Amino acid sequence: MPQPTLTIIPVTGMPMISPGDHLAEQILHALDANRIILQSGDVLVIAQKIISKAEDRCIELATINPSNEAILLAKEVDKDPRIVELILSESDSVMRKKPGVLITRHRLGLVGAHAGIDQSNVDHAAGESALLLPRDPDASASKLLAELMQHAGVQLGLIISDSMNRPWRMGTVGCAIGSAGISVLDDYRGGTDIFGRELKVTLINRADAIASAATLVMGETTEKIPLVIVRGFSPEKSDSTAKDIIRPLDEDMFL
């Protein structure tokens, strides 16, 4: 059910994350520095970039040898063949293409631009690099959540968010690509509206809604706030994950 009040709390002072860093420890240090005590029902929303960096998903482009397929496609879309090679290696299929844009279905099931591969807010001091999505964001969320709850001693939820474009809409919004400890979908089908009419298709994407709200505080450029606490949802413990948000292929009307 909708909650009367939501509070979105930025966690400042998170350090730059490097491969192998223990994220739970870094998060707990930042919470202490901000004098934030986790409460039962809090949802931590964490930017995908710091998960990917900790999991060593940053690839130096100098190490990439593009295939003939990537070279030909790169000419069509006017992109670096090495980036296109990474996009193809992370994707199951190319959905749409035109100069400047390559839309793919990521192996995780996500449909979006460039397989979620990003070069912004990535250190290029050692050479041009690109950051890939985590291999299994739900597993990453589950592991991190277990460590944080063990320390905090309260029930929490966790979302790994990434910025995505949507068809027919301008601009990006935050979306959940990984989650643990929360119900990602609120299913109102079979219920009734305020006039007693049966609801047949009403399915609310709670995880994406939380991620999008958190992104307003996180920012997208130089804010350096990869972690926020969303307080007020009091999510029930759930085994659902972000994978449950992906629409099945047999229901995809735009293939």
C-alpha positions as CSV (number, residue, x, y, z in Angstrom):
1,M,0.0,0.0,0.0
2,P,1.2,3.6,-0.6
3,Q,3.0,5.2,2.3
4,P,2.1,8.6,3.6
5,T,5.7,10.0,3.7
6,L,9.0,9.1,2.0
7,T,12.3,10.4,3.0
8,I,15.3,10.2,0.7
9,I,18.6,10.6,2.5
10,P,21.8,11.2,0.6
11,V,25.0,9.5,1.9
12,T,27.9,11.7,1.2
13,G,31.6,11.0,1.4
14,M,31.7,7.6,-0.3
15,P,35.3,7.1,-1.6
16,M,36.2,6.3,-5.1
17,I,35.8,2.5,-5.5
18,S,38.5,0.3,-6.8
19,P,38.4,-3.4,-7.8
20,G,38.3,-5.7,-4.8
21,D,37.1,-3.0,-2.4
22,H,34.8,-4.3,0.4
23,L,31.7,-2.4,-0.4
24,A,29.8,-3.2,2.8
25,E,32.7,-1.8,4.9
26,Q,32.9,1.4,2.7
27,I,29.1,1.9,3.0
28,L,29.1,1.4,6.8
29,H,32.0,3.9,7.2
30,A,30.1,6.4,5.1
31,L,26.9,5.9,7.1
32,D,28.9,6.4,10.4
33,A,30.5,9.6,8.9
34,N,27.0,10.9,8.0
35,R,25.6,9.9,11.5
36,I,23.0,7.7,9.8
37,I,21.6,4.8,11.7
38,L,19.8,2.3,9.5
39,Q,16.2,1.6,10.5
40,S,14.1,-1.5,9.9
41,G,12.5,-1.1,6.5
42,D,15.1,1.2,5.0
43,V,15.9,0.6,1.3
44,L,19.4,1.3,0.2
45,V,19.7,2.4,-3.4
46,I,23.2,2.0,-4.8
47,A,24.5,3.2,-8.1
48,Q,25.5,0.4,-10.5
49,K,28.8,2.0,-11.2
50,I,30.3,1.4,-7.8
51,I,29.1,-2.2,-7.9
52,S,30.8,-2.7,-11.3
53,K,34.0,-1.0,-10.2
54,A,34.2,-3.2,-7.0
55,E,33.7,-6.3,-9.2
56,D,36.4,-5.2,-11.6
57,R,34.1,-4.7,-14.6
58,C,36.2,-1.8,-16.0
59,I,37.8,-2.8,-19.3
60,E,40.8,-1.0,-20.9
61,L,39.9,-0.6,-24.6
62,A,43.5,-1.2,-25.6
63,T,42.9,-4.9,-24.6
64,I,40.0,-5.3,-27.0
65,N,40.5,-6.8,-30.5
66,P,37.3,-6.1,-32.4
67,S,35.8,-8.8,-34.6
68,N,34.9,-8.2,-38.2
69,E,31.2,-8.1,-37.2
70,A,32.0,-5.3,-34.7
71,I,34.1,-3.4,-37.2
72,L,31.3,-3.5,-39.8
73,L,28.6,-2.5,-37.2
74,A,30.8,0.3,-35.8
75,K,30.9,1.9,-39.3
76,E,27.1,1.7,-39.5
77,V,26.6,3.4,-36.1
78,D,29.6,5.6,-36.1
79,K,31.2,4.2,-32.9
80,D,34.5,2.9,-31.7
81,P,34.8,-0.8,-32.9
82,R,36.2,-1.7,-29.5
83,I,33.1,-0.4,-27.8
84,V,30.9,-2.2,-30.3
85,E,32.8,-5.4,-29.6
86,L,32.1,-5.0,-25.9
87,I,28.4,-4.3,-26.6
88,L,28.1,-7.4,-28.7
89,S,29.8,-9.6,-26.2
90,E,27.4,-8.4,-23.5
91,S,24.3,-8.7,-25.6
92,D,22.0,-11.5,-26.9
93,S,20.8,-9.5,-29.8
94,V,20.8,-6.1,-31.6
95,M,17.3,-4.6,-31.5
96,R,17.8,-1.3,-33.4
97,K,20.7,0.6,-34.9
98,K,21.4,4.0,-36.5
99,P,24.3,6.4,-36.5
100,G,25.1,7.2,-32.9
101,V,22.7,4.7,-31.4
102,L,22.8,0.9,-30.8
103,I,19.9,-0.7,-28.9
104,T,20.5,-4.2,-27.7
105,R,19.0,-6.8,-25.5
106,H,21.5,-7.4,-22.8
107,R,22.2,-10.9,-21.7
108,L,20.5,-10.0,-18.4
109,G,17.3,-9.2,-20.4
110,L,17.6,-5.5,-20.2
111,V,16.8,-3.6,-23.4
112,G,18.6,-0.3,-23.8
113,A,21.4,1.7,-25.4
114,H,24.9,0.2,-25.7
115,A,24.2,-2.8,-23.3
116,G,24.6,-0.4,-20.4
117,I,28.3,0.1,-21.1
118,D,29.4,3.5,-20.0
119,Q,32.5,5.7,-20.1
120,S,31.4,8.5,-17.9
121,N,32.7,8.9,-14.3
122,V,35.4,6.3,-15.2
123,D,39.1,7.0,-14.6
124,H,40.8,7.0,-18.0
125,A,44.3,7.9,-16.6
126,A,45.7,4.5,-17.6
127,G,44.1,4.5,-21.0
128,E,40.6,4.8,-22.4
129,S,38.3,2.4,-20.6
130,A,34.6,1.3,-20.4
131,L,32.5,0.1,-17.5
132,L,30.3,-3.0,-18.0
133,L,27.2,-3.9,-15.9
134,P,27.7,-6.4,-13.1
135,R,27.6,-10.0,-14.2
136,D,24.7,-10.8,-11.8
137,P,23.3,-7.7,-10.2
138,D,20.7,-9.6,-8.2
139,A,23.4,-11.8,-6.7
140,S,25.5,-8.7,-5.9
141,A,22.5,-7.1,-4.2
142,S,21.8,-10.2,-2.2
143,K,25.4,-10.6,-0.9
144,L,25.8,-7.0,0.0
145,L,22.4,-6.8,1.7
146,A,23.2,-9.9,3.9
147,E,26.5,-8.2,5.0
148,L,24.8,-4.9,5.8
149,M,21.9,-6.6,7.7
150,Q,24.3,-8.7,9.7
151,H,25.9,-5.5,10.9
152,A,22.8,-3.3,11.3
153,G,20.6,-6.0,12.9
154,V,17.5,-4.8,11.1
155,Q,15.5,-5.8,8.1
156,L,16.5,-3.8,5.0
157,G,16.0,-3.8,1.3
158,L,18.6,-3.0,-1.4
159,I,18.3,-1.8,-5.0
160,I,21.1,-1.5,-7.6
161,S,20.1,1.3,-9.9
162,D,21.2,2.3,-13.4
163,S,20.1,5.1,-15.6
164,M,18.1,4.1,-18.7
165,N,16.3,5.6,-21.6
166,R,12.7,4.6,-22.4
167,P,11.0,4.2,-25.8
168,W,9.0,7.3,-26.7
169,R,10.3,9.3,-23.8
170,M,13.1,11.9,-23.6
171,G,15.8,11.6,-20.9
172,T,16.9,8.9,-18.5
173,V,15.4,7.7,-15.3
174,G,16.8,5.4,-12.6
175,C,15.8,1.8,-12.9
176,A,16.4,-1.3,-10.7
177,I,18.8,-3.8,-12.4
178,G,19.4,-5.7,-9.2
179,S,17.5,-6.0,-5.9
180,A,17.2,-8.0,-2.7
181,G,14.9,-8.0,0.3
182,I,12.0,-6.1,-1.3
183,S,8.9,-6.9,-3.3
184,V,9.7,-5.5,-6.8
185,L,6.1,-5.5,-8.1
186,D,2.9,-4.6,-6.4
187,D,0.2,-6.7,-8.1
188,Y,-3.3,-5.2,-7.8
189,R,-4.9,-7.4,-10.4
190,G,-8.1,-8.9,-9.1
191,G,-8.7,-6.0,-6.7
192,T,-11.0,-3.0,-7.3
193,D,-10.7,0.7,-7.9
194,I,-12.4,3.4,-5.9
195,F,-15.7,2.7,-7.8
196,G,-15.5,-1.0,-7.3
197,R,-14.4,-1.8,-10.9
198,E,-12.2,-4.8,-11.1
199,L,-8.5,-4.1,-11.8
200,K,-7.3,-6.4,-14.6
201,V,-3.8,-5.1,-15.5
202,T,-2.6,-2.9,-12.7
203,L,0.9,-4.0,-11.8
204,I,3.0,-1.3,-10.1
205,N,6.8,-1.5,-10.5
206,R,7.9,-0.6,-7.0
207,A,11.6,-1.2,-7.5
208,D,11.9,1.1,-10.5
209,A,9.8,3.8,-8.8
210,I,12.2,3.8,-5.8
211,A,15.3,3.8,-8.0
212,S,13.9,6.7,-10.0
213,A,13.1,8.7,-6.9
214,A,16.6,8.0,-5.5
215,T,18.3,9.1,-8.7
216,L,16.9,12.7,-8.2
217,V,19.1,12.9,-5.1
218,M,22.0,10.9,-6.5
219,G,22.4,13.0,-9.6
220,E,24.0,12.0,-12.9
221,T,27.2,14.0,-13.2
222,T,29.5,15.4,-10.5
223,E,27.4,15.0,-7.4
224,K,29.4,12.0,-6.1
225,I,26.4,10.5,-4.3
226,P,26.2,6.8,-5.3
227,L,24.2,5.8,-2.3
228,V,20.9,7.0,-0.8
229,I,18.6,5.7,1.9
230,V,14.9,5.6,1.0
231,R,12.9,5.6,4.3
232,G,9.2,5.1,4.7
233,F,8.3,2.2,2.4
234,S,8.7,-0.5,5.2
235,P,9.1,-3.2,2.5
236,E,8.1,-6.7,3.4
237,K,10.7,-9.3,3.2
238,S,10.5,-10.9,-0.3
239,D,12.4,-13.4,-2.4
240,S,11.5,-11.5,-5.6
241,T,14.4,-9.8,-7.5
242,A,15.0,-7.4,-10.4
243,K,14.9,-10.4,-12.8
244,D,11.1,-10.5,-12.1
245,I,10.7,-7.1,-13.7
246,I,11.9,-8.2,-17.1
247,R,8.9,-8.7,-19.5
248,P,8.9,-12.3,-20.9
249,L,9.9,-12.5,-24.6
250,D,6.6,-14.0,-25.5
251,E,4.9,-10.9,-24.2
252,D,7.1,-8.5,-26.1
253,M,5.1,-6.7,-28.7
254,F,8.0,-4.8,-30.2
255,L,10.4,-7.6,-31.3
